[in-house]
Amino acid sequence: MKLPGNDTADAVLRKLDEQYQKYKFMELNLAQKKLRLRSQIPQIKQTLEILRHMQKKKETTDPMETRFLLADNLYCKALVPPTDKVCLWLGANVMLEYDIDEAQALLEKNLATATRNLDSLEEDLDFLRDQFTTTEVSILSQWSSTWSKQMSTPLRLG
């Protein structure tokens, strides 16, 4: 690593360690995004299933019996009349009313985007793993080289 600022073995090891720490930080952030997407995808799929069921029931006059989450581990039974409108919770304390068809299109688009982002995250994590390996090998090589030079230098006693 004959680059400016890499005059000593300690400087090289310090730079490699700094690079390694940056990769670790990036891996942590990507892993958190991956967990968030992995929990988000099943929720989107479940909501799409509910919308498809509501689409079928929309043509009938019978109310749909359902249970919804009222609080943690507390569900309430409800009869929902046939409707062509739904409210989607978008996050950040925002809920919007959509036609069932619009809501389904939006959720399908969100599902495709989330799946694509998850695949991209997997590729990024694979790249980071390669960078970890390369950096670790470089650190070991530099350390080994430094150690062997120190061992080959004769010990001088006063």
Disulfide bonds with the S-S distance in Angstrom:
none
